[in-house]
Amino acid sequence: MVLGLMVGAKVDEYVERTDPGEFRVLEADGELVSLLRMDRQAQWWLGRALPSAQVLQLATPPQHRGAGHGAGLLAGLLGELHHDDVPLVTLTPSTFPFYRGSGFEVAGSWTMYEARAEHLPKRTAPYRARPVSLDDPAELAAVYARVAPTRHGAFDRGERFWRQLARRGKDKTAAAFVLDGPEGPAGWAVATLEFRDHPAPFQTRVEVADWGCLPGADAALFALFAGYASMNGMVAWSGPDPDPAALYALSDRFARLTDRWHWMLRLVDLRAALQARPWPSGVAGQVTFRVEDPACPWNTGTWRLELSAGQGRLDQVAAARGTATADIRGLASLFTGFAGPDDLIRAGLLDGFDPAAVDLLRAAFASPRPWTAEFY
């Protein structure tokens, strides 16, 4: 009921599609004062899946706000995840200041684009599309499993995601396709159609609810929707920012960016996260920095990051005067590659790093733009 009032969910439907184990609840004097719903899906970073958690909703009734209940609930979650060896947690914020107070920081984007169908590529060769059923998404899930390691920030989706995707399309004109290539399935797309009476005489709007492909198949995937040009078609999709497909796959004008949201990440366990993250094989060196993290005290200390042969090692060392400092929030943005060290120095989230250390951080954290297709 609290979530229904706070996030607009229909209570009966919400109960049907959730599990009691997903909730963490805080009570005071016998009354529910804050609650969150969470999930645990691993997340792919540079081709490696790391354990991760997702805060799906967090709600505090209006009469209990301002007492620190939501922050207390988040602190309990961070302790639980640390105990369970889950080094990362992400969320889509309703407000930045609140979550920054718990150590979260912007670490990626969810961006919407649109383009007129007449500007899409016209040919799918050597790929070929075939329709599949959303009622049995096993084939879509199999293609996604091939594509996810190539996406920086993709979730290791479970069965629930595909059930929810099928449910969202039930009240709309929906279609799903698999894109076959010379070496097997190379992509997929799930789209819904809406026919509008404006602009005159009408417009066909194609919303690509979910999509993905192996490198090289982007143009063929976009070509699936080029035929709607004769119906005054407008095609919309979400992608990274910037989206290489939007820049290079379109045959004429670029896609137009229509909306952007940002998601946030929290480094629950700094050492575990940095040691598990893949590193460029040609980058070698070390950098020392000080971290203060009241919410996760196990992250507090002076750390030395050593990189060699694609591996990273993070050790605590004795504190020394003049050691550079890194805000735990800045390290979250740096971890995903959303922001580079120069951006974070300007923001005041990194301080005291000498030019050689900044050069090392630039090379070490260089990555594709982080992106999650899921909006949660």
For each residue, the residues with C-beta under 8 A, 3 or more apart:
1: 4 5 11
2: 5 6 32 35 59 61
3: 6 7 9 14 35 37 57 59
4: 1 7 8 9 10 11 14
5: 1 2 59 61
6: 2 3 57 59 60 61
7: 3 4 57 59
8: 4
9: 3 4 13 14
10: 4 13 14
11: 1 4 14 15
12: 15 16
13: 9 10 16 17
14: 3 4 9 10 11 17 18
15: 11 12 18
16: 12 13
17: 13 14 164 167
18: 14 15 22 23 37
19: 22
20: 23
21:
22: 18 19 37 38 39 56
23: 18 20 35 36 37 38
24: 35 36 37 38 73 76 77 80
25: 32 34 35
26: 32 33 34 35 69 72 73 76
27: 30 31 32 33
28: 31 33 64 69
29:
30: 27
31: 27 28 64
32: 2 25 26 27 35 61
33: 26 27 28 60 61 64 67 69
34: 25 26 58 59 60 61 64 69 70 72 73
35: 2 3 23 24 25 26 32 58 59 73
36: 23 24 55 56 57 58 59 73 74 77
37: 3 18 22 23 24 55 56 57 58
38: 22 23 24 53 54 55 56 77
39: 22 53 54 56 376
40: 51 52 53 54 86
41: 52 54 155 156 157 158
42: 49 50 51 52 155 156
43: 49 50 52 88 90 153 154 155 156 372
44: 47 48 49 148 149 151 152 153 154 155 156
45: 48 49 50 152 153 277 278 336
46: 152 277 278 367
47: 44 149 150 278
48: 44 45 149 276 277 278
49: 42 43 44 45 148 149 156
50: 42 43 45 87 88 273 276 277
51: 40 42 85 86 87 88
52: 40 41 42 43 86 87 88 89 90 155
53: 38 39 40 77 81 86 88 89 90 268
54: 38 39 40 41 89 90 91 155 376
55: 36 37 38 58 74 77 89 90 91
56: 22 36 37 38 39 91 376
57: 3 6 7 36 37
58: 34 35 36 37 55 70 73 74 91
59: 2 3 5 6 7 34 35 36
60: 6 33 34 64 65 69 70
61: 2 5 6 32 33 34 64 65
62: 65
63:
64: 28 31 33 34 60 61 67 69
65: 60 61 62 69 70
66:
67: 33 64
68: 71 72
69: 26 28 33 34 60 64 65 72 73
70: 34 58 60 65 73 74 98
71: 68 74 75 98 101 102
72: 26 34 68 69 75 76
73: 24 26 34 35 36 58 69 70 76 77
74: 36 55 58 70 71 77 78 99 102 295
75: 71 72 78 79 102 295
76: 24 26 72 73 79 80
77: 24 36 38 53 55 73 74 80 81 89
78: 74 75 81 82 89 102 103 266 268 295 296
79: 75 76 82 83
80: 24 76 77 83 84
81: 53 77 78 84 86 87 89 268
82: 78 79 85 86 268 269 296 298
83: 79 80
84: 80 81
85: 51 82 269 272
86: 40 51 52 53 81 82 89 268 269
87: 50 51 52 81 267 268 269 270 272 273 276
88: 43 50 51 52 53 265 266 267 268 273
89: 52 53 54 55 77 78 81 86 265 266 268
90: 43 52 53 54 55 107 263 264 265 266 372
91: 54 55 56 58 99 104 263 264 376
92: 110 261 262 263 264 375 376
93: 96 98 99 104 262 263 264
94:
95: 98 99
96: 93 99 100 106 264
97: 100 101
98: 70 71 93 95 101 102
99: 74 91 93 95 96 102 104 264
100: 96 97 103 104 105 329
101: 71 97 98
102: 71 74 75 78 98 99 266 295
103: 78 100 266 267 293 295 296 328 329 332
104: 91 93 99 100 264 265 266 329 332
105: 100 264 265 266 329 330 332 333 349
106: 96 262 263 264 333 338 339
107: 90 263 264 265 332 333 335 336 338 370
108: 153 262 263 265 336 338 369 370 371 372
109: 240 241 260 261 262 263 338 369 370 371
110: 92 238 260 261 262 263 371 372 375
111: 238 239 240 241 243 257 259 260 261 371
112: 236 237 238 257 258 259 260
113: 236 237 238 239 243 246 255 256 257 258
114: 234 235 236 237 255 256 258
115: 119 120 234 235 246 250 253 254 255 256
116: 119 120 229 233 234 235 253
117: 120 204 206 225 226 227 228 229 231 233 234 235
118: 226 229 233 252
119: 115 116 250 251 252 253
120: 115 116 117 222 223 225 226 229 235 250 251
121: 219 220 222 223 226 249 250 251
122: 223 226 251
123: 219 220 223
124: 127 128 129 179 220 223 224
125: 128 220
126: 181 182
127: 124 179 180 181 186 187 217 220 221
128: 124 125 179 180
129: 124 177 178 179 180 224
130: 177 178 180
131: 175 176 177
132: 136 139 140 176 177 178 188
133: 136 137 176
134: 137 140 165 166 169 174 176 190
135: 166
136: 132 133 139
137: 133 134 140 141 162 163 165 166 176
138: 141 142
139: 132 136 142 143 178 185
140: 132 134 137 143 144 162 176 178 188 190
141: 137 138 144 145 157 159 162
142: 138 139 145 146 185
143: 139 140 146 147 178 185 186 187 188 212
144: 140 141 147 148 157 188 212
145: 141 142 148
146: 142 143 149 185 186 214
147: 143 144 150 151 154 187 212 213 214
148: 44 49 144 145 151 154 155 156 157 212
149: 44 47 48 49 146 154
150: 47 147 214 215
151: 44 147 148 154 212 371 373
152: 44 45 46 336 337 367 368 369 370 371
153: 43 44 45 108 336 370 371 372
154: 43 44 147 148 149 151 371 372 373
155: 41 42 43 44 52 54 148 161 372 373 374
156: 41 42 43 44 49 148
157: 41 141 144 148 161 162
158: 41 161
159: 141 162 163
160: 163 164
161: 155 157 158 164 165 374
162: 137 140 141 157 159 165 166
163: 137 159 160 166 167
164: 17 160 161 167 168
165: 134 137 161 162 168 169 190 209 210
166: 134 135 137 162 163 169 170
167: 17 163 164 170
168: 164 165 172 209
169: 134 165 166 172 174 190 192 209
170: 166 167 174
171:
172: 168 169 192 193 194
173: 192 193 194
174: 134 169 170 190 191 192 193 209
175: 131 190 191 192 193
176: 131 132 133 134 137 140 188 189 190 191
177: 129 130 131 132 188 189 190 224
178: 129 130 132 139 140 143 185 187 188
179: 124 127 128 129 185 186 187 188 189 213 217 220 221 224
180: 127 128 129 130 184 185 186
181: 126 127 184 185 186 187 214 217
182: 126
183: 186
184: 180 181
185: 139 142 143 146 178 179 180 181 188
186: 127 143 146 179 180 181 183 213 214 216 217
187: 127 143 147 178 179 181 211 212 213 214 217 220 221
188: 132 140 143 144 176 177 178 179 185 210 211 212 213
189: 176 177 179 208 210 211 221 224
190: 134 140 165 169 174 175 176 177 208 209 210 211
191: 174 175 176 206 207 208 209 225
192: 169 172 173 174 175 206 207 209
193: 172 173 174 175 204 205 206 207
194: 172 173 204 205 207
195: 202 203 204 205
196: 202 203 204 205
197: 200 201 202
198: 202 203
199: 203 232
200: 197
201: 197 232
202: 195 196 197 198 231 232
203: 195 196 198 199 232 233 234
204: 117 193 194 195 196 228 231 232 233 234
205: 193 194 195 196 233 234 236
206: 117 191 192 193 225 228 233 234 235 236
207: 191 192 193 194 236 237
208: 189 190 191 211 225 235 236 237 238
209: 165 168 169 174 190 191 192
210: 165 188 189 190 373
211: 187 188 189 190 208 221 237 373
212: 143 144 147 148 151 187 188 373
213: 147 179 186 187 188 217 218 220 221
214: 146 147 150 181 186 187 217
215: 150 218
216: 186
217: 127 179 181 186 187 213 214 220 221
218: 213 215 221 222 244 245 248 249
219: 121 123 222 223 245 248 249
220: 121 123 124 125 127 179 187 213 217 223 224
221: 127 179 187 189 211 213 217 218 224 245 249
222: 120 121 218 219 225 226 235 245 249 250
223: 120 121 122 123 124 219 220 226
224: 124 129 177 179 189 220 221
225: 117 120 191 206 208 222 228 233 235
226: 117 118 120 121 122 222 223 229
227: 117 230 233
228: 117 204 206 225 231 233 235
229: 116 117 118 120 226 232 233
230: 227 233
231: 117 202 204 228
232: 199 201 202 203 204 229
233: 116 117 118 203 204 205 206 225 227 228 229 230
234: 114 115 116 117 203 204 205 206
235: 114 115 116 117 120 206 208 222 225 228
236: 112 113 114 205 206 207 208 258
237: 112 113 114 207 208 211
238: 110 111 112 113 208 373 375
239: 111 113 243 245 246 371
240: 109 111 243 244 368 369 370 371
241: 109 111 257 260 369 371
242: 246 247 369
243: 111 113 239 240 246 247 255
244: 218 240 247 248 249
245: 218 219 221 222 239 248 249 250
246: 113 115 239 242 243 249 250 254 255
247: 242 243 244 250 254
248: 218 219 244 245
249: 121 218 219 221 222 244 245 246
250: 115 119 120 121 222 245 246 247 253 254 255
251: 119 120 121 122
252: 118 119
253: 115 116 119 250
254: 115 246 247 250
255: 113 114 115 243 246 250
256: 113 114 115
257: 111 112 113 241 260
258: 112 113 114 236
259: 111 112
260: 109 110 111 112 241 257
261: 92 109 110 111 375
262: 92 93 106 108 109 110
263: 90 91 92 93 106 107 108 109 110 372
264: 90 91 92 93 96 99 104 105 106 107 332
265: 88 89 90 104 105 107 108 332 333 335 336
266: 78 88 89 90 102 103 104 105 332
267: 87 88 103 270 273 296 299 328 331 332 335
268: 53 78 81 82 86 87 88 89 273 296
269: 82 85 86 87 272 273 296 298 299
270: 87 267 273 274 291 293 296 299 303 314 328 331
271: 274 275 299 303 314
272: 85 87 269 275 276
273: 50 87 88 267 268 269 270 276 277 335
274: 270 271 277 305 312 314 335
275: 271 272 312 313 314
276: 48 50 87 272 273
277: 45 46 48 50 273 274 312 335
278: 45 46 47 48 310
279: 283 307 310 311 312 364
280: 283 310 363 364 366
281: 309 310
282:
283: 279 280 307 360 363 364
284: 307 308 309
285: 306 307 356 360
286: 304 305 306 307 360
287: 304 305 324 353 357 360 361
288: 302 303 304 305 317 320 323 324
289: 302 303 305 323 324 325 326 350 353
290: 301 302 303 319 323 324 325 326
291: 270 299 300 301 302 303 325 326 327 328 331
292: 300 325 328
293: 103 270 296 297 298 299 300 328
294: 297 300
295: 74 75 78 102 103
296: 78 82 103 267 268 269 270 293 299 300 328
297: 293 294 300
298: 82 269 293
299: 267 269 270 271 291 293 296 328
300: 291 292 293 294 296 297
301: 290 291 316
302: 288 289 290 291 316 317 318 319 320 323
303: 270 271 288 289 290 291 314 315 316 317
304: 286 287 288 314 315 316 317
305: 274 286 287 288 289 312 313 314
306: 285 286 312 313 314 315
307: 279 283 284 285 286 311 312 313 360 364
308: 284 311
309: 281 284
310: 278 279 280 281
311: 279 307 308
312: 274 275 277 279 305 306 307
313: 275 305 306 307
314: 270 271 274 275 303 304 305 306
315: 303 304 306
316: 301 302 303 304
317: 288 302 303 304
318: 302
319: 290 302 323
320: 288 302 323
321:
322: 352
323: 288 289 290 302 319 320 352
324: 287 288 289 290 350 351 352 353 354 357
325: 289 290 291 292 350 351 352
326: 289 290 291 330 331 349 350 351
327: 291 330 331 348 349 350
328: 103 267 270 291 292 293 296 299 331 332
329: 100 103 104 105 332 333 349
330: 105 326 327 333 334 339 344 347 349 350
331: 267 270 291 326 327 328 334 335
332: 103 104 105 107 264 265 266 267 328 329 335 336
333: 105 106 107 265 329 330 336 338 339 343 344 349
334: 330 331 337 339 340 341 344 350 361 365
335: 107 265 267 273 274 277 331 332 365
336: 45 107 108 152 153 265 332 333 367 370
337: 152 334 340 365 366 367 368 369 370
338: 106 107 108 109 333 369 370
339: 106 330 333 334 343 344 347
340: 334 337 343 344 361 362 365 366
341: 334 344 345 350 353 358 361 362 365
342: 345 346 358 362
343: 333 339 340 346 347
344: 330 333 334 339 340 341 347 349 350
345: 341 342 348 349 350 351 353 358
346: 342 343
347: 330 339 343 344
348: 327 345 351
349: 105 326 327 329 330 333 344 345
350: 289 324 325 326 327 330 334 341 344 345 353
351: 324 325 326 345 348
352: 322 323 324 325
353: 287 289 324 341 345 350 357 358 361
354: 324 357 358
355: 358 359
356: 285 359 360
357: 287 324 353 354 360 361
358: 341 342 345 353 354 355 361 362
359: 355 356 362 363
360: 283 285 286 287 307 356 357 363 364
361: 287 334 340 341 353 357 358 364 365
362: 340 341 342 358 359 365 366
363: 280 283 359 360 366
364: 279 280 283 307 360 361
365: 334 335 337 340 341 361 362
366: 280 337 340 362 363
367: 46 152 336 337 370
368: 152 240 337
369: 108 109 152 240 241 242 337 338
370: 107 108 109 152 153 240 336 337 338 367
371: 108 109 110 111 151 152 153 154 239 240 241
372: 43 90 108 110 153 154 155 263
373: 151 154 155 210 211 212 238
374: 155 161
375: 92 110 238 261
376: 39 54 56 91 92
